[in-house]
């Protein structure tokens, strides 16, 4: 089984529907939704497999990934941005590849471009744009992201610091808004820019 981790501020239309869709997948054992809105209460119904955490504050993406990983029941993890739209049969194709000896398995070429070529999972040595909007990872390969990185560079940390070879998903149709929340909320974008300075000064290889 797999644990799905989704931080969200419920700014994207259809978020609850996507949560229901991924919850319905037979290989998904739980979906951990971390609600970073100030008011909470954005889900008012019982949804099977849903672990709904109302933070009542914006804890930001990277700390939410850390928290979701810490409380997850299963070793296989899927990290899902709330603004990603895809066919969750992807889980069937990636599931057996989520092993302790691998690092991240994120989105590569032919995903956002929708080329229609043959699906593959391949080695990668670089992060393309939107690589970590949807990614898989084994819990034992995850290394907590430092607390001074809130929004950006959590994916860089996991890509570079685990010591495990990262992979990419090639030619799987993915759509959505690509980090719409970050770029449309000035306060969050400001925090992201602070992350950039921290990454360059402290953690960049």
N, C-alpha and C positions, 0 to 999 in steps of 0.2 A: 504493500500500500504506500501511498504518497501523501505528504502534508503539503498543502498549498498555502502560501503566505502572501497576503495582499494588504499593504497599507493603503488607505484611501481618505480623501477629504470629501467624497461624494459630490464632486463638481462636474462629473462627466455623466451625461444621460445614459441610462441603461446599466449602471453599475450593479444594481441588485439583480437584474436579469442575468448578467454575466456570472455573478456569484452563484446563482441557482444552477446555471448551466454547468459550471465546473464541479459543483457539489454532486451533480447527478452522474458524473463519470464513475464507472465501477472500480477503477484503480485508485480513486481519491478516497482516503480515509477520513480526512478532515480539511476544512478550509478555515484558516485563521485570518479573520478580517480585523485589522487594527484601525479603528475609526479615530482619525486625528482632528475631527471637527470640535469646536468649542462646546457645542450643545449636545453632541451625541444623539442617540435615539434615531438613527437613520434607517435602522431595520426594525420594523414593528411586527414581524411575523416569525413563526418558527420555521427554520430551514434545516432539513436534515444534514448532518455533518458539519454544520457551521459552528465555529467558535468565534463569538462576536465580542470584541474587546473595545469598550468605550473609554478612550483616554481622557476626554473632556479638555484636551489641550493638543496643540500640534507637537508631537514628539519627533516628527520628521522621519524621513524614509529609512535612513541607515539604522537608527536605533530601533525602528519597528522591525527591520529585518533581523537584527540581533535578538530582539524579544521573541519574535515568532519562531526563530530557530530554537531558542532555549526551551520553549514550552511545547514544541512539536512532539508528537508521539512516534513518528516514523522517521527512518533514516534517509529515505528518499524525499527530496524537497523540490518544490517548484515555487519560484518567486514570480509573481504576476503583477504588473502595473495595472491600475484600474482603468487605464485608457487604451488597453490592448484588446483588439477583437480578432479572434482566430477560431479555428476548428479544434476543439480540445481532444480530438482523436490523436493529436500530436503526442499526447501522453503515452499512448500505446506504443508509438514508434520510438520514443526516447527512453522509456521505463528501464529496459534492461541495460542501458548505457550508463545509468546513474550509479556509479560504483565508487568505492572508497579511494581507488587509485587515480581517479580523474578529478580535475578541477571543475570550473564552471562549464556548462554547456549552454551557450547563448545563441542569439540570432545572427546569422551570417548573410552572405549575398544570396539573392534570389528569394528572400523572405518579403521584405517591404516592396521589392520591385515586382514580385509576382511573375517570374519569368516562365513558369510552367515546366521547368526542367525537372530532372529526376531528384527526388528527396535523398539527402545524404547527411551523415554526421561525420565531420572531418576535424582533424587537428587544426588549431589556429594559434598564431603568435601575435595577433593584433586584435584590438577591439574596434569593430566598425561602429558607426553611429547607430544607436538604439540596440546595441548588443544585449544589454541587460534589462530591456523592457520586459522581457520574458526569459527566464533562465532556470536551469535545473542544476542541482548540486547535491552531493551526498553530505549528510550531516557531519560525518567525521572529517570531511575536508574543509568545512566552514571554520574560518577564524574570525572571531568577533571584530567588527569594524571599530576603530578608535572613536571615543566619545566626541572628539573635536571635529569629526567629519559628520555632518548632519544630513545633507541632501545630495551633494555630488561626491564622486570619487569613492563611494563605497564599493561600486563595481570594480574600479581600478584596484582597490585593496584586495578584493577577492580574486581578481584575475592574476595579480602579480605576487601576492604574499603567501599564498597557500603552499607553494612548492609543488603543486600538482599541475599536470598538463591540461590547459583549457581546450575546449572543443567548440565547434560552431555547427548550428543547424543550417543546412543549405537547401534552398528551394522549398519553402513551406509558406503558404499564403498567410500573411499577417497584415492587419490594418489597424487604424486607430489614430490617436492624436499626438503621440510621442511627447510625453512629459508636459502635457498641457497645463497642469497645475503649477509647475515650477515657473513657467514663462508668463503666466497670467496673474500671478499673485506677487506683487512687488516685494513684500516682506520675505517670502520664501526665496525669491530670486536673489535678494540681498544676502541671505544666509548661504545660498549656494556659492555666491562669489567669495564669501569669507572662506568657505571650504576650499576653493581654488587656491587661495593664498596659503592656507595651512598645508595643503597637499604639496605644493611646490617647495615650501620651506622645510617641511618635516619628513615627508614620506616619499617624495618622487625619487625614483631610482636614478 
